[in-house]
């Protein structure tokens, strides 16, 4: 009898979260919005917002929250029989220790990201884009609204990019690394209206957030960091 040839053990392929059309539609929307924002930014300064706090919140902040809410709804519920929020979120806090661990990790990531921004600016990198400056809060009421905007953006973008796209694109490419890199590239493109250098920086941040989500098997530390960064950007 001939010796039995040992069978090779293949790594399990990442499972798809949704049909290909579902992902293609989302990617098309991201690219279309990014292209529109980049073209508008190239035409000059952003359209000034009204001076009154209520009007600025209504015309400047509410559209952001609406768009982010729709994107989160799309990846969690549209085209599905049930909500995918829990599965996208990953490991959740079941003990005080797990909460404190993720909070400390998110805070540490926030410090590293803020330090990298300071270093970038010190080396002569371009500062905050005009489109972002126009949205920064000026009054106490606007700062409260900005905090709510920051929460919606931080939670939604982590759900969309690290929760949905990273897993879905990993399944499409059959490599975890493929999902990590592609979602980060899309994250950079989504911020291209702030300039090419900003798009590259955001893509690097996307890799970091994605690696954190893979390591912790959860979006929660990344959400804490992401929200913290956005909230801090609106502080005086």
N, C-alpha and C positions, 0 to 999 in steps of 0.2 A: 504494500500500500504506500502511495506517495504521501509525504508529510503534509499535514493540513496547513494551508497558508492562512496566517492570521488576518482577520478582517480589520481594515482601518476604521477608526472611529471618527466620524465627521462631526464638526461642530454644528449644533442646531442653528438653523437659519432664523433670523428675526422674523416674527410673525407680523403680517400686515394688520393695520388697525382699521382700514377702510379700503374700498375699491380705488383703483387707479384714477378714475375720473374725479373722485372726491379730492384727492391730493392735487391733481392737475388744475382743478378749478381754483383751489386755494393759492397755488403758486402763481397762476395767471393773475389773480387779483393783486397779490403782493407786487408782482412785477409791473402791473399797470399803474398802481398807486405810486410806486417808486418812480416810474418814468414821468408821470404827471408832475409829481413834486419836484423832481430834478429840473424839468423844463421850466416850471414856474420860477424856481429859484434862480435859474440862469438868466431870466428876464429882468432881474433886478431885485430891489428890496421888497419884502413881503408887504402885503396890504395892511396898513395900520389898523389896529383894533380900536373900538370906541374907548373913551377915557373912563366912563363910568364902570364901576366894578361889576354891577349886575349885567351890563351889556357884554363886558369882556368875558365873564363866565359863560354867558349864554352862547356867544358867537365864537369864542375861542376854546373853551374847555369842554362844553357839552358835546360838540362833534367828535372830539377825541374819545371821550368815554363811550359814545354811541358806537363808533367804529370798533373800538377794542371789545366792547360787549358783544357785537355781532361776530367778530372773529372767534372769540371764546365759545359762543353759542354754536358756531359752525363746526368747530373741531370736536365739541363735546356732545352735540345733540342732533344736528341736521344730518339726515341720511342714515340715522341709527334708530334701532328699536328702543333703546334706553340710553340714558346719559352715560358718557364715558369719562366723566370728570374724575371719579375716584381712581380709575385705572391709569389715566394720564398723570394724575398727581403722584402716584407711586406710594412709597412707604409713608405712613402717617404717624403722628405723635400718639403713642399709647401710654407713655410714662412721662413724668416730669423730666427725667434724665434725657430722654430722646429730644424733648422740646428744647431743653437748655443746650444740648449738644449742637442741634441744628441752628439755634439762635447764635451761639458763639461762632459757629462756622460761617454763617451768613455775615456776621459782623466783621469777622476777620477778612472775608472776601471783599467786603465793602471798603475796609481800610486799604487793602492792596490795590483795589481799583482806583480809589481816590488818590493814592500815592502815585500811581502810574499817570493819572491825569495831571497832577502837579509837575511831575518830571517832564511830561510831554510839553506842557506850556513853558517850562523853564528852558527847554531846548529850542524854543522858538516855534513850536507847533501852533497851528491855528486855534484860536479860542472858540468860544461858543458861537454857533452859527446865528446869523441875523434872524432866521425864522424861529429859532428857539428863544432868543432874547425878547422878541416881540410877545411871546407868551408868558414870560416869567411874571410871577405875581408881584403886585405893588402894595396891596393893602392887606389888612388882617383877614378880611373875608375871602380875598383871592387866595391867600395862603392856605386857608382851610380847604377851599375848592381844589387847589393845587395838590394837596395831600391826597384827596380822593381820586384825582386824576392819576397821581403816581401809583396808587394802589391798583387802579384798574389797568394801567399800562403794565406794571410789573407782573401782576398775576396773569393777564391775558397773553403777553408776549412769551412768558415761560411756558404756558400751556400750549401755545401755538408752535413755537420753535423747538423747545427742548422736550415738551411732552408729546406732541403729535408729529411734527415734521422729522425730528431726529429718529424716531422709531420707524416711521413710515418709509423714510428715505433709506434707512438701514435695510429694511426689508426689500426695497426695490433694487438696491445695489448689492444685496446679500453680504454686506459688511457693516459692522458697527461703525468703523471708522468713516465709511462713506456717508452714513447718516449724520455723523458728527460734523464733518467738513461741509457738507452741502447745506445743512440748516444754518451753520455759521455764515456761509457765503450769502444766503438769502437774507439773514439778519443784517449783514453789512449793506446789501443792496437796498433793503427797506429804509436805510438811513442815508442813502446817497444824496438826498437833497441838501444835506449839511456839508457836502464836499467829498472829494475822493479820499482824502486822508482820514476823514471821519468814518467813511464807509469801511476802510481797512481796519481802523481801530475797533469799530463795532463788530466786525467779523472776528477779530481776535478775542474780543469779549465773549462772542457767541461760542467760540471753541472752549473758553474757560468755563462758562456756564454749563455747556453741554457735558464737559468732562466731570464737573461737579455733580451733575444729575446722574451720570452713569455710576460714579463712585458711590454716591449715597443712595442710589436707587429711589430717588425722590426729588421733586421739584422745589420742596419747601425751603432748603437753604438758599437756593438761587433766587427764589421769590423774595426772601427777606433782604438779600443783598440788592436785588434789582429795585425794589421799592425804596430802600434806603438811599440808593444813588439818585433816584428821581426826586425824592422828597428834598434831599440836600441841595440839589441843583436850583431849587426855588427859594432857598433861604437867603437872607440878606448877607 
